[in-house]
Protein backbone atom coordinates (compact mmCIF):
# COMPACT_ATOMS: atom_id res chain seq x y z
CA UNK A 1 0.00 0.00 0.00
CA UNK A 2 1.28 3.47 -0.88
CA UNK A 3 2.41 5.50 2.12
CA UNK A 4 1.70 9.20 2.40
CA UNK A 5 4.66 11.24 1.18
CA UNK A 6 4.54 13.29 4.37
CA UNK A 7 5.94 10.31 6.30
CA UNK A 8 8.13 8.67 3.64
CA UNK A 9 11.84 8.10 4.21
CA UNK A 10 14.44 8.63 1.48
CA UNK A 11 14.45 4.95 0.47
CA UNK A 12 10.67 4.96 0.18
CA UNK A 13 10.64 8.17 -1.86
CA UNK A 14 13.23 6.68 -4.22
CA UNK A 15 10.74 3.94 -5.10
CA UNK A 16 7.91 6.35 -5.91
CA UNK A 17 7.13 7.35 -9.46
CA UNK A 18 4.12 7.95 -11.64
CA UNK A 19 0.83 6.88 -10.07
CA UNK A 20 2.44 5.79 -6.80
CA UNK A 21 4.03 9.23 -6.33
CA UNK A 22 0.76 10.92 -7.19
CA UNK A 23 -1.21 8.82 -4.68
CA UNK A 24 1.42 9.42 -2.00
CA UNK A 25 1.10 13.17 -2.49
CA UNK A 26 -2.70 13.02 -2.47
CA UNK A 27 -2.69 11.11 0.83
CA UNK A 28 -0.71 13.93 2.46
CA UNK A 29 -3.83 16.13 2.50
CA UNK A 30 -2.46 19.53 1.56
CA UNK A 31 0.78 19.41 3.55
CA UNK A 32 3.43 19.18 0.81
CA UNK A 33 6.07 21.88 0.19
CA UNK A 34 7.51 22.22 -3.32
CA UNK A 35 10.62 24.41 -3.38
CA UNK A 36 11.87 25.75 -6.71
CA UNK A 37 15.55 26.56 -7.23
CA UNK A 38 17.94 27.48 -10.02
CA UNK A 39 21.04 25.31 -10.33
CA UNK A 40 22.88 27.25 -13.02
CA UNK A 41 23.56 30.18 -10.67
CA UNK A 42 26.16 30.33 -7.93
CA UNK A 43 24.43 28.80 -4.90
CA UNK A 44 23.68 30.91 -1.85
CA UNK A 45 26.10 28.74 0.15
CA UNK A 46 28.59 28.49 -2.76
CA UNK A 47 29.65 24.87 -2.16
CA UNK A 48 26.17 23.52 -1.38
CA UNK A 49 23.50 23.45 -4.08
CA UNK A 50 20.40 25.58 -3.66
CA UNK A 51 18.26 22.44 -3.88
CA UNK A 52 20.12 20.86 -0.96
CA UNK A 53 19.61 24.03 1.06
CA UNK A 54 15.88 23.97 0.30
CA UNK A 55 15.69 20.34 1.41
CA UNK A 56 17.40 21.21 4.68
CA UNK A 57 14.61 23.70 5.45
CA UNK A 58 11.81 21.17 5.09
CA UNK A 59 10.98 21.08 1.36
CA UNK A 60 9.38 17.80 0.25
CA UNK A 61 9.70 18.10 -3.53
CA UNK A 62 12.57 19.88 -5.27
CA UNK A 63 11.69 21.64 -8.52
CA UNK A 64 14.53 22.82 -10.74
CA UNK A 65 14.03 25.91 -12.87
CA UNK A 66 16.11 26.69 -15.96
CA UNK A 67 17.58 23.18 -15.96
CA UNK A 68 18.54 22.46 -19.56
CA UNK A 69 18.19 18.80 -20.52
CA UNK A 70 20.73 19.32 -23.31
CA UNK A 71 23.26 21.20 -21.15
CA UNK A 72 22.58 20.17 -17.52
CA UNK A 73 24.18 22.15 -14.69
CA UNK A 74 23.64 22.14 -10.92
CA UNK A 75 26.24 24.29 -9.24
CA UNK A 76 27.19 23.29 -5.71
CA UNK A 77 27.33 19.58 -6.50
CA UNK A 78 30.76 17.90 -6.89
CA UNK A 79 32.46 18.78 -10.16
CA UNK A 80 33.22 15.17 -11.04
CA UNK A 81 29.57 14.17 -11.49
CA UNK A 82 28.66 13.39 -15.10
CA UNK A 83 25.99 15.82 -16.36
CA UNK A 84 23.55 12.99 -17.11
CA UNK A 85 23.77 11.84 -13.48
CA UNK A 86 23.08 15.21 -11.83
CA UNK A 87 19.38 14.62 -11.15
CA UNK A 88 19.78 11.10 -9.79
CA UNK A 89 22.70 12.21 -7.59
CA UNK A 90 20.70 15.17 -6.30
CA UNK A 91 17.84 12.81 -5.45
CA UNK A 92 20.20 10.55 -3.51
CA UNK A 93 21.87 13.48 -1.71
CA UNK A 94 18.55 14.99 -0.59
CA UNK A 95 16.20 12.00 -0.31
CA UNK A 96 13.56 13.93 -2.27
CA UNK A 97 11.67 13.47 -5.52
CA UNK A 98 13.12 15.78 -8.17
CA UNK A 99 11.17 17.68 -10.80
CA UNK A 100 12.03 20.06 -13.63
CA UNK A 101 10.26 23.03 -15.22
CA UNK A 102 9.69 22.87 -18.97
CA UNK A 103 8.36 25.89 -20.85
CA UNK A 104 5.50 25.88 -23.35
CA UNK A 105 6.37 28.86 -25.54
CA UNK A 106 3.53 29.97 -27.80
CA UNK A 107 4.68 29.81 -31.45
CA UNK A 108 2.86 33.10 -32.13
CA UNK A 109 4.77 34.97 -29.45
CA UNK A 110 7.17 37.60 -30.78
CA UNK A 111 10.31 37.45 -28.67
CA UNK A 112 10.94 40.81 -27.09
CA UNK A 113 13.92 40.08 -24.87
CA UNK A 114 17.24 38.34 -24.78
CA UNK A 115 18.00 38.30 -21.10
CA UNK A 116 18.62 35.87 -18.25
CA UNK A 117 15.25 34.11 -18.59
CA UNK A 118 15.44 33.50 -22.35
CA UNK A 119 14.36 29.92 -23.04
CA UNK A 120 16.73 27.39 -24.65
CA UNK A 121 15.82 24.26 -26.68
CA UNK A 122 16.60 21.94 -23.77
CA UNK A 123 14.04 23.75 -21.61
CA UNK A 124 11.11 23.54 -24.03
CA UNK A 125 8.08 21.46 -23.06
CA UNK A 126 8.51 18.60 -25.50
CA UNK A 127 8.10 14.86 -25.17
CA UNK A 128 11.75 14.38 -26.07
CA UNK A 129 12.96 16.64 -23.25
CA UNK A 130 10.58 15.00 -20.76
CA UNK A 131 11.85 11.54 -21.72
CA UNK A 132 15.45 12.63 -21.32
CA UNK A 133 14.77 14.17 -17.93
CA UNK A 134 13.04 10.99 -16.75
CA UNK A 135 16.07 8.95 -17.75
CA UNK A 136 18.25 11.40 -15.80
CA UNK A 137 16.17 10.94 -12.63
CA UNK A 138 13.30 13.46 -12.73
CA UNK A 139 9.99 12.11 -11.43
CA UNK A 140 7.73 15.04 -12.21
CA UNK A 141 7.52 17.78 -14.83
CA UNK A 142 5.97 21.20 -14.42
CA UNK A 143 4.87 22.82 -17.68
CA UNK A 144 4.89 26.55 -17.03
CA UNK A 145 6.83 29.67 -18.04
CA UNK A 146 9.49 32.11 -16.90
CA UNK A 147 9.05 35.91 -17.16
CA UNK A 148 8.63 37.28 -20.67
CA UNK A 149 8.96 33.96 -22.51
CA UNK A 150 5.49 33.98 -24.07
CA UNK A 151 4.00 30.92 -22.43
CA UNK A 152 0.26 30.73 -23.12
CA UNK A 153 -2.37 28.40 -21.72
CA UNK A 154 -3.04 27.15 -25.23
CA UNK A 155 0.63 26.21 -25.64
CA UNK A 156 0.61 24.52 -22.24
CA UNK A 157 -2.38 22.40 -23.32
CA UNK A 158 -0.62 21.36 -26.52
CA UNK A 159 2.63 20.51 -24.73
CA UNK A 160 0.83 18.53 -22.03
CA UNK A 161 -0.79 16.34 -24.64
CA UNK A 162 2.52 15.61 -26.34
CA UNK A 163 4.35 14.86 -23.08
CA UNK A 164 1.57 12.57 -21.83
CA UNK A 165 1.61 10.67 -25.11
CA UNK A 166 5.37 10.22 -24.79
CA UNK A 167 5.60 9.43 -21.07
CA UNK A 168 2.35 7.60 -20.32
CA UNK A 169 1.89 7.44 -16.55
CA UNK A 170 5.59 7.20 -15.67
CA UNK A 171 5.83 10.84 -14.57
CA UNK A 172 3.58 13.17 -12.62
CA UNK A 173 2.61 16.10 -14.85
CA UNK A 174 1.92 19.51 -13.35
CA UNK A 175 0.94 22.52 -15.42
CA UNK A 176 -0.21 26.11 -15.17
CA UNK A 177 1.10 29.63 -14.64
CA UNK A 178 2.49 31.56 -11.68
CA UNK A 179 2.34 34.90 -13.54
CA UNK A 180 1.56 36.18 -17.03
CA UNK A 181 4.88 34.85 -18.47
CA UNK A 182 4.83 37.45 -21.24
CA UNK A 183 1.18 36.99 -22.30
CA UNK A 184 -0.47 40.10 -20.90
CA UNK A 185 -3.95 39.15 -22.09
CA UNK A 186 -3.63 36.24 -19.64
CA UNK A 187 -2.78 38.42 -16.68
CA UNK A 188 -4.69 39.11 -13.47
CA UNK A 189 -7.66 36.77 -12.88
CA UNK A 190 -7.48 35.64 -16.53
CA UNK A 191 -4.12 33.98 -15.85
CA UNK A 192 -6.04 30.73 -15.43
CA UNK A 193 -9.74 30.00 -15.76
CA UNK A 194 -12.02 26.99 -15.37
CA UNK A 195 -11.89 26.52 -19.14
CA UNK A 196 -8.09 26.33 -18.97
CA UNK A 197 -8.28 23.77 -16.16
CA UNK A 198 -10.68 21.65 -18.18
CA UNK A 199 -8.33 21.78 -21.18
CA UNK A 200 -5.36 20.81 -18.99
CA UNK A 201 -7.25 17.86 -17.52
CA UNK A 202 -8.35 16.65 -20.94
CA UNK A 203 -4.69 16.83 -22.02
CA UNK A 204 -3.45 14.63 -19.18
CA UNK A 205 -2.45 16.91 -16.30
CA UNK A 206 -2.20 15.43 -12.79
CA UNK A 207 -1.72 18.65 -10.83
CA UNK A 208 -2.92 22.09 -11.95
CA UNK A 209 -0.71 25.03 -10.98
CA UNK A 210 -2.35 28.34 -10.05
CA UNK A 211 -0.99 31.51 -8.41
CA UNK A 212 -1.31 31.48 -4.63
CA UNK A 213 -3.85 33.97 -3.24
CA UNK A 214 -2.24 37.36 -2.79
CA UNK A 215 0.59 36.80 -5.26
CA UNK A 216 -1.06 38.04 -8.47
CA UNK A 217 -3.45 40.97 -8.81
CA UNK A 218 -6.99 39.63 -8.83
CA UNK A 219 -6.16 36.21 -7.37
CA UNK A 220 -8.10 36.27 -4.13
CA UNK A 221 -8.63 33.42 -1.72
CA UNK A 222 -12.22 33.03 -2.94
CA UNK A 223 -11.20 32.90 -6.61
CA UNK A 224 -8.45 30.38 -5.87
CA UNK A 225 -10.95 28.26 -3.91
CA UNK A 226 -13.36 28.34 -6.86
CA UNK A 227 -10.67 27.11 -9.24
CA UNK A 228 -9.45 24.45 -6.81
CA UNK A 229 -12.98 23.14 -6.19
CA UNK A 230 -13.49 22.84 -9.93
CA UNK A 231 -10.18 20.98 -10.42
CA UNK A 232 -11.05 18.61 -7.60
CA UNK A 233 -14.41 17.90 -9.23
CA UNK A 234 -12.48 16.89 -12.35
CA UNK A 235 -10.31 14.53 -10.30
CA UNK A 236 -6.97 16.36 -10.27
CA UNK A 237 -4.94 18.06 -7.55
CA UNK A 238 -3.88 21.72 -7.40
CA UNK A 239 -0.61 23.39 -6.46
CA UNK A 240 -0.66 27.04 -5.43
CA UNK A 241 2.51 28.91 -6.36
CA UNK A 242 4.51 31.89 -5.14
CA UNK A 243 6.31 32.98 -8.29
CA UNK A 244 6.43 36.76 -7.97
CA UNK A 245 9.46 37.23 -5.67
CA UNK A 246 7.29 37.19 -2.56
CA UNK A 247 9.34 34.17 -1.61
CA UNK A 248 11.63 36.92 -0.34
CA UNK A 249 8.90 38.72 1.62
CA UNK A 250 8.59 38.85 5.40
CA UNK A 251 7.80 35.61 7.28
CA UNK A 252 4.47 37.14 8.28
CA UNK A 253 3.53 37.54 4.60
CA UNK A 254 4.60 33.96 3.86
CA UNK A 255 2.45 32.62 6.69
CA UNK A 256 -0.54 34.60 5.41
CA UNK A 257 -0.14 33.27 1.86
CA UNK A 258 0.34 29.75 3.20
CA UNK A 259 -2.86 29.80 5.27
CA UNK A 260 -4.91 31.44 2.48
CA UNK A 261 -3.69 28.72 0.10
CA UNK A 262 -4.56 25.97 2.54
CA UNK A 263 -8.00 27.45 3.25
CA UNK A 264 -8.58 27.64 -0.51
CA UNK A 265 -7.91 23.88 -0.71
CA UNK A 266 -4.37 23.59 -2.12
CA UNK A 267 -2.96 20.06 -2.28
CA UNK A 268 0.64 21.19 -2.83
CA UNK A 269 2.32 24.47 -1.91
CA UNK A 270 5.03 25.88 -4.17
CA UNK A 271 7.56 28.53 -3.14
CA UNK A 272 9.66 30.18 -5.84
CA UNK A 273 13.33 30.74 -6.59
CA UNK A 274 13.98 34.47 -6.28
CA UNK A 275 14.13 35.39 -2.61
CA UNK A 276 16.87 37.49 -1.06
CA UNK A 277 19.16 36.15 -3.79
CA UNK A 278 18.37 34.75 -7.23
CA UNK A 279 18.17 30.97 -7.28
CA UNK A 280 16.26 30.09 -4.11
CA UNK A 281 13.59 31.42 -1.77
CA UNK A 282 14.80 33.07 1.39
CA UNK A 283 15.61 29.79 3.22
CA UNK A 284 13.81 30.63 6.45
CA UNK A 285 10.65 31.30 4.43
CA UNK A 286 10.65 27.68 3.21
CA UNK A 287 10.69 26.58 6.84
CA UNK A 288 8.09 29.16 7.90
CA UNK A 289 5.74 28.09 5.10
CA UNK A 290 6.13 24.47 6.17
CA UNK A 291 5.41 25.25 9.82
CA UNK A 292 2.35 27.29 8.86
CA UNK A 293 0.65 24.45 6.98
CA UNK A 294 1.74 21.43 9.05
CA UNK A 295 3.37 22.50 12.31
CA UNK A 296 6.83 21.94 13.74
CA UNK A 297 6.52 18.16 14.19
CA UNK A 298 6.19 17.35 10.49
CA UNK A 299 8.57 20.15 9.53
CA UNK A 300 11.35 19.04 11.86
CA UNK A 301 10.81 15.40 10.88
CA UNK A 302 11.37 16.26 7.22
CA UNK A 303 14.41 18.38 8.08
CA UNK A 304 15.97 15.77 10.39
CA UNK A 305 15.19 12.44 8.69
CA UNK A 306 18.44 10.90 7.43
CA UNK A 307 18.82 10.25 3.71
CA UNK A 308 20.23 6.83 4.66
CA UNK A 309 16.90 5.65 6.07
Buried (B, 14 or more C-beta within 10 A) or exposed (E): EBBBBBBBBBEBBBEBBBEBBBBBBBBBEBBBBBBBBBBBBEBBBEEBBBBBBBBBBBBBBBBBBBBBBEEBBBBBBEEEBEBEBBBBBBBBBBBBBBBBBBBBBBEEBEEEEEEEBEBEEBBBBBBBBBBBBBEBBBBBBBBBBBBBBBBBBBBBBBBBBBBBEBBEBEBBBBBBBBBBBBBEEBBEBBBBBBEBBBBBBEBBBBBBBBBBBBBBEEBBBEBBBBBBEBBBEBEBBBBBBBBBBBBBBEBEBBBBBBBBBBBBBBBBBBBBBBBEBBBBBBBEBBBBBBBBBBEEEBBBEBBEBEBEE
